[in-house]
Amino acid sequence: MTASREETAERLRRIMASEGASIEHNTKLINERHYAALDQLEDDRLERLRERARAIKEESIERLPELIDRLRERVEENGGTVYVADDAADANRHVAEVTERAGAKTVVKSKSMTTEEIEVNDHLEANGVDVYETDLGELVIQLADEAPSHIVGPSLHRSRADIAELFSAHFDLDEPLETAEELTTFARDYLAERIAEAEVGMTGANFLVAETGSLALITNEGNARKVVESTDVHVAVAGVEKIVPTLSDLEPFVELVARSGNGQSITSYTSVFTPPVSTPPLNGSDEREFHLVLIDNGRLAMRGDDVLEETLYCVRCSACLNSCANFQHVGGHAFGGETYTGGIATGWEAGVHGQESAAEFTDLCTGCSRCVNQCPVKIDIPWLNAAVRDRVNRTGDDSILDPLYEGLTPDAEPGGVDLQKRLFGNFETLAKLGSATAPLSNVVANLGPTRALAERLVGIDRRRDLPTFRRETLRDWFEARGGSAVARGEAAVDREVVLYPDVYTNYVDVDRGKAAVRTLEALGVPVTIPPVPASGRAPLSQGMIETARRQATTVHDALAGHVDEGRDVVVIEPSDLAMFRDDYEKLLEPDAFARLAENSYDVLEYVYGLVVQEGADPGALADPSAVGGERVAYHSHCQQRTLGLEAHSVAVLEELGFAVETSSVECCGMAGSFGYKSQYYDLSMAVGDSLAEEFEAMEYDHVVASGTSCGEQLGSVLPESGRPPHVVELIAPR
Ligand code: SF4
């Protein structure tokens, strides 16, 4: 392992050991509430809310300069001031002037990530002003002198016992505080005194309304209201992207932010008001001031950036963080930058702090896509990470090994791409070579010195089992048997399949490919397996986008003729199906994307269509009596679940008489190349252990998994079960 890989591994281990348990407990708890809150919505209401929210954000960012002017006019008409700050220093200078003019010695604040971004507390304190955070989580990290670990729950990494200890160390307590109620009561009383003595109240803003000059604060503690009500000078600090055109535009967000962020139908305090408010301040003065500080700090440049602009749609609900398996184990102190946390932090950090900040952690997004359906404004967070990774790749220094790579690999990348990424991004080349020279290649790859060298040079962790390449590929086998056993003219159904020979099925896991062929033929469908190259998934996950684009085009060209002749494309590996149905939208022309997306199927989705929808006779498929037991423990691949295809496998298994129990963890933790990388191996195994715990609590006769990575990981964390088969291997005719 190189020093930097070892340092990364060590840092992740340290954070997992100190903060992992609290982060995992808290994020999973929020997720349970979040998913239940979404289930309460009738029919397609969630989707309609998301569509509307997305459209409002698209319009708002499109019209941003005009909306800034409109908001300024309104706020000034209402009696407030507006300052558009170019950057953090500009914003802090202005805030300091406002507090100085107010003669403030004390500022009380409600929670605001934007004020964390500009580090306003440090600046005010350097000017002799005491700043008190009044949100409980923010108070905790202020006392601990830490950065937030989560954009909604800044102290999510700390347990109740931790917080009790922190309070004991900072306050002169009569008795130690133990329960959550004791801690919150103490904090409330302590903060009430600070709020009463403060001259200036500072808030962020969840939304700003250009039409009226109104401000929306969505909170659960009521402290933001107190901060505004009690002080006569209100300073609101917000990014320019928070502006929406009209009051009615707030509607979808009020519901979505509450459900996505905390699993509530509405937060405890949802305040929409137009400052300066007319009620007299509680501190006795008779006039209120309102100062709005709009922060650019890179946002206006993000607006025209084809990768980063989508980040400006983010409403910082945190659903993507909570649904991320890696985040659940390390939290934002590892999976985050200077201010922001989680997968979306890549966009925020690259935009406001610079690409180097994002480069530190973007590889922790494995592209599992579990966040995609959770985002209320439909941001494609995995794509954002891949695209920023691509930019980071292009800033690398050339290596002395680049000429060697360039001679051996067919990729479209420049020199300087990290060698580990380049190796995994060219897995197809490796697989062809490994298969052509098997079994010798497998023996050599597993020799101690080879593993040591591979770990040192390219960071392949020696604790991870390597794939075993097969000399006879799936296509070799298929041709040797004379092609399809069902002739076109004799087909029992009016369908024909082209089975996509993904790299893993073709060169490594040939048995699942054979099982798919036998299963489809048993249902009366003619099958063909043409030579089709890799989908581009491997380079895409390394941020090698030009290589992925080139492979996507080649795959399309190889399959287009089959599709045009009426054949259905059936895919075994879910991550490749996700390329065809989702990622290719970014890599191909619209017609080419639609051609593949609309005619490609997961193998079990296809079997479901034949058996359950078209009435094909499943009699030749294996049932529980043929395989020795009916209880199936099933882990569906993350991208398969994002595509909504887990249910099809379950339905087919149940149709055949199996009793199925499914796992609920978001991802197995292997995620393609991620689990092989020495800097991430321990994190990968920690995520895998959460999956193993679920399986250990089940009673089963068979463990099955639908993805290559899932099978490898389950084989590692449940060694007594061996490497589990794909569902199609369980049901294929014996
Ligand atoms: S990217 Fe989407 S899910 Fe993540 S915090 Fe932003 S709005 Fe929420």
Boltz pocket constraint, residues with backbone or C-beta under 6 A from the ligand:
constraints:
  - pocket:
      binder: B
      contacts: [[A, 260], [A, 313], [A, 314], [A, 315], [A, 316], [A, 317], [A, 318], [A, 319], [A, 320], [A, 321], [A, 344], [A, 371], [A, 374], [A, 375], [A, 376], [A, 377], [A, 378], [A, 379], [A, 381]]
      max_distance: 6.0
